[in-house]
Every structure is written in structure tokens, then in C-alpha cells.
Amino acid sequence: MALWLMKSEPETFGWDDLVRDGSTEWDGVRNYTAAGNLRAMKTGDRAFFYHSVKGLEIVGIVEVSREAKPDGDGKHWVSVEVRPVEPLANPVSLKAVKAEPALAQMELVKYSRLSVGKVSQAEWDKVLEMARQAPAG
């Protein structure tokens, strides 16, 4: 099973929308690297759901429920279907990710504009560990 991070603007389509709908077509990705990541996804792969632009935090876990199919021109762009698995106990902010040395090489940090990125097992485990901790403040 591969691990990923998928970004969505919560004002356009957020975690609550996904939970309400039960699944969604992850389409409209128009970046070659992100599209390649969508193409590589297999049914059962897991991804963090990240609220971009507003919120800037990892809020939940999704599962790929259908592999890539053409999106748009059929040559370059694809979409996958995802379903919600569970929300994180405590969202993990981008600020917290950037402050964690173990996550310094995470694609979320290194390639901030990438909308669909890879996550290593060690990064996945660290984010989940951070989500289990009570929020500061």
C-alpha cells in the first residue's frame, strides 16, 4: 500500500463535504507530477486529506476506492475516486509539520505547490503520532 497527501481548498471541497458525500472524484489536477502520482495510486492506498489555502492542516485520512481514469483530454490528466476513512483526532497544521525535523523532507514541505504528493511510511507514522497529541494552547 502506498501513502499520499491530497490537497483541497476547504471552501471548494473540504473534509466535511467528503464525509457528507461518502466519496468523490479527485479530478481537475493539472500538474504533471501530481497527475503522475494519481496514475500510480492503487485501490486501497491511503492519503492524508489536507486543507490548503484556508486552514493549512492535515485533517483526515482517505482511501483510494477507484484507480485512475482519463480526466479531460485523456492524454495527460487523470482522476481517482476516494472515500473518507477517518478524521485525525487533532488536525496537524502546516506550521507543526514544518517545525518537526523528522518531516523536513516531506513533499508537503519541499514542494509546497504540489497538490498530490507522496508520503513515506516514516512521515505517515510521525503525522499520526502528532495528531494523537493534544493541541497546544
C-alpha positions as CSV (number, residue, x, y, z in Angstrom):
1,M,0.0,0.0,0.0
2,A,1.4,3.4,-1.0
3,L,0.8,6.6,1.1
4,W,-0.1,10.0,-0.3
5,L,-1.2,13.5,0.6
6,M,-4.0,15.2,-1.3
7,K,-4.8,18.9,-1.1
8,S,-8.1,20.6,-1.4
9,E,-9.3,24.1,-0.6
10,P,-12.0,23.6,2.1
11,E,-14.1,26.5,0.7
12,T,-14.3,24.5,-2.6
13,F,-14.4,20.9,-1.3
14,G,-13.4,20.1,2.3
15,W,-13.3,17.2,4.6
16,D,-16.9,17.8,5.7
17,D,-18.0,17.7,2.1
18,L,-16.3,14.4,1.5
19,V,-17.9,12.9,4.6
20,R,-21.3,14.1,3.6
21,D,-20.9,12.7,0.0
22,G,-19.3,9.4,1.0
23,S,-16.8,9.6,-1.9
24,T,-15.6,12.0,-4.5
25,E,-13.9,12.0,-7.9
26,W,-10.5,13.6,-7.4
27,D,-10.3,15.4,-10.7
28,G,-9.2,18.7,-12.1
29,V,-5.5,18.1,-11.3
30,R,-3.4,19.9,-13.9
31,N,0.1,19.4,-12.8
32,Y,2.2,16.6,-14.5
33,T,3.9,15.4,-11.3
34,A,0.6,15.4,-9.4
35,A,-1.1,13.6,-12.3
36,G,1.7,11.0,-12.3
37,N,1.0,10.4,-8.6
38,L,-2.7,9.9,-9.3
39,R,-1.8,7.4,-12.1
40,A,0.4,5.5,-9.6
41,M,-2.4,5.2,-7.0
42,K,-3.9,1.7,-6.4
43,T,-7.2,0.8,-4.8
44,G,-6.7,0.6,-1.1
45,D,-3.9,3.2,-1.0
46,R,-4.3,5.8,1.8
47,A,-3.8,9.5,1.7
48,F,-3.9,12.4,4.1
49,F,-6.6,15.0,3.3
50,Y,-5.0,18.4,3.6
51,H,-6.9,21.7,3.7
52,S,-5.0,24.1,1.5
53,V,-5.2,27.9,1.2
54,K,-7.5,28.3,4.2
55,G,-6.8,26.1,7.3
56,L,-3.4,24.8,6.1
57,E,-3.7,21.5,8.0
58,I,-4.0,17.7,7.6
59,V,-7.5,16.9,8.7
60,G,-8.2,13.3,7.8
61,I,-7.4,10.1,6.0
62,V,-8.9,8.9,2.7
63,E,-8.7,5.7,0.8
64,V,-8.4,5.3,-3.0
65,S,-11.6,3.4,-4.0
66,R,-11.1,3.5,-7.8
67,E,-7.9,3.8,-9.8
68,A,-7.1,6.4,-12.4
69,K,-9.3,7.0,-15.4
70,P,-9.0,9.8,-18.0
71,D,-10.0,13.3,-16.9
72,G,-10.4,15.9,-19.6
73,D,-8.2,15.3,-22.7
74,G,-7.5,11.7,-21.9
75,K,-3.8,12.1,-22.7
76,H,-2.2,13.8,-19.7
77,W,-4.9,14.1,-17.0
78,V,-6.5,11.5,-14.8
79,S,-8.8,11.3,-11.8
80,V,-9.2,8.8,-9.0
81,E,-12.1,8.2,-6.6
82,V,-11.5,8.5,-2.9
83,R,-13.7,7.8,0.2
84,P,-13.2,9.1,3.7
85,V,-11.7,6.7,6.3
86,E,-11.4,8.8,9.4
87,P,-10.7,12.3,10.6
88,L,-7.5,12.9,12.5
89,A,-8.0,13.2,16.3
90,N,-6.4,16.6,16.1
91,P,-5.6,18.3,12.8
92,V,-1.9,18.7,12.1
93,S,-1.0,22.2,10.9
94,L,1.5,23.1,8.2
95,K,3.3,25.1,10.9
96,A,3.7,22.0,13.0
97,V,4.8,19.9,10.1
98,K,7.5,22.4,9.2
99,A,8.6,22.6,12.8
100,E,9.1,18.8,13.0
101,P,12.7,17.8,11.9
102,A,11.5,14.3,11.0
103,L,9.2,15.8,8.4
104,A,11.8,18.2,6.8
105,Q,11.9,16.1,3.6
106,M,8.2,15.6,3.3
107,E,6.9,16.7,-0.1
108,L,4.3,18.9,1.6
109,V,7.3,21.0,2.9
110,K,9.7,20.6,-0.1
111,Y,7.1,21.1,-2.9
112,S,4.5,23.4,-1.4
113,R,2.5,23.8,-4.6
114,L,2.2,20.1,-5.4
115,S,-1.4,19.1,-4.9
116,V,-0.9,15.3,-4.8
117,G,2.3,14.1,-3.2
118,K,4.0,11.0,-1.9
119,V,4.3,10.3,1.8
120,S,6.8,7.9,3.3
121,Q,5.9,5.4,5.9
122,A,8.0,7.2,8.5
123,E,6.3,10.5,7.6
124,W,2.9,8.9,7.8
125,D,3.6,7.5,11.2
126,K,5.0,10.8,12.5
127,V,2.0,12.8,11.4
128,L,-0.3,10.2,13.0
129,E,1.7,10.5,16.2
130,M,1.4,14.3,16.1
131,A,-2.4,14.0,15.5
132,R,-2.7,11.9,18.7
133,Q,-1.2,14.6,20.8
134,A,-3.5,17.2,22.4
135,P,-3.3,20.5,20.5
136,A,-1.1,23.2,22.1
137,G,-2.7,26.1,23.8
